[in-house]
Amino acid sequence: MSKIYLDNAATSPMRSEVIEVMIENLHKFYGNPSSSHHWGRLSRSSIETARKRIAGLLNADSSEIIFTSGGTEANNMILTTAVQHLKVKRILTSPLEHKSVLEISCQLYEIQGVIVEFIKLKSNGIIDLEDLEDKLKTSSLTTLVSLMHANNEIGNILPLSRVGEICKKYKAWFHADTMQTIGHYRLDLQSAGMDFASCSAHKFYGPAGVGFAFLRKNSMHKGFIIGGPQERGLRAGTENICGILGMARALECALEGLEKERSHIESLKVYAISELQKAVPSIRFNGLSAHLDQSLYMVLNISLPLRDGLLSFYLDLRGIAVSQGSACLSGSIKPSHVIEAIYESQDRENTTNLRISFGYSNTRGDIDKLTVALKEYMQENAHKS
């Protein structure tokens, strides 16, 4: 049975070029990069070269790139350090953010007394920028705005430059979670308008367990993880040399082939929308995921008129990988916090939502097999709808 992987937004398979670089460098760079001997200096040089390459691809200064274990750590680093060392007293975010933003915000409220406010949502999960501006203009508290560039579940894209302008106007710090867009769009970190950004390599066909935080120059001076001088004293601990080198190569490959791969993946998304509508006429496309110009080109989020926790298992048995809302121990489905935030309870009843996320290696044949499997499952379980 052929396997079909349609969960690239969760994690993407590493490119062969990335694997080759990592294997090669496992043999070459084994010295501790903080050691002063020959082997240590070789490792340090390789890390700094990778940092410069990544910075150059994103139009950032190399000093603004701080390597982390991934996007979750980068989000935690930025929010925590902003509160501790930039004297941020208020965080403005949305209920659609990644758990690594929502939960650290909650913790900062409980432990540090930071005010956390949610920006209102318009229909389909669109961030209400008028509400953001209203909240900024009515308070003089030092504020950090933390919003996703693109939502990892429904794909909605935030107008970065506009948010950046609003934040600058009211002297607020701006953090953008760019985990779903770096490597998939051509981002210029100097002109995009944010002060901070977070990135995870495994979202653009790089290794898991490595990422970086972008910290605009002269913004942060004290550490998040302490106990060593690594990463300019902002993130102590021996760097993941092999992962960093793999990430740099993955980003290079992603941007080198961006236009060709994007065109291919967009065509798959258009085809999937058409075929899914034919197979399940009552299907709903969540958020803006069916709008190509307003959503991630590799993400499609759907709701089916069926309340069933076994759909993803059924697809898995058919060799198809997608993401579904989590199931509680009783076996009932709990919708994702994103779906809960954008739809009223009556609109969520008796539905099952799936996120389909495409990669450069997917084909129309993959979409055909997914569509057939969903149609058959709907027919077999029509009594549950």
Buried (B, 14 or more C-beta within 10 A) or exposed (E): EEEBBBBBBBBBBBBEBBBEBBEEBEEBBEBBBBBEEEBBEBBBEBBEBBBBBBBEBBEBBBEBBBBBBBBBBBBBBBBBBBBBBBEBBBBBBBBBBBEBBBBBBBBBBEEEEBBBBBBBBEEBBBBBBEBBBEBBEEBEEBBBBBBBBBBBBBBBBBBBEEBBBBBEEBEBBBBBBBBBBBBBBEBEBEEBBBBBBBBBBBBBBBBBBBBBBBBBEEBBEEBBBEEEEBBEBBBBBEBBBBBBBBBBBBBBBBBEEBEEBBEBBBEBBBBBBEBBBEBBEEBBBBBBBBEBEBBBBBBBBBBBBBBBBBBBEBBBEBEBBBBBBEBEEEEEBEBBBBBBBBBEEEEBEBBBBBBBBBBBBBEEEBBBBBBEBBBEBBEEBEEEB
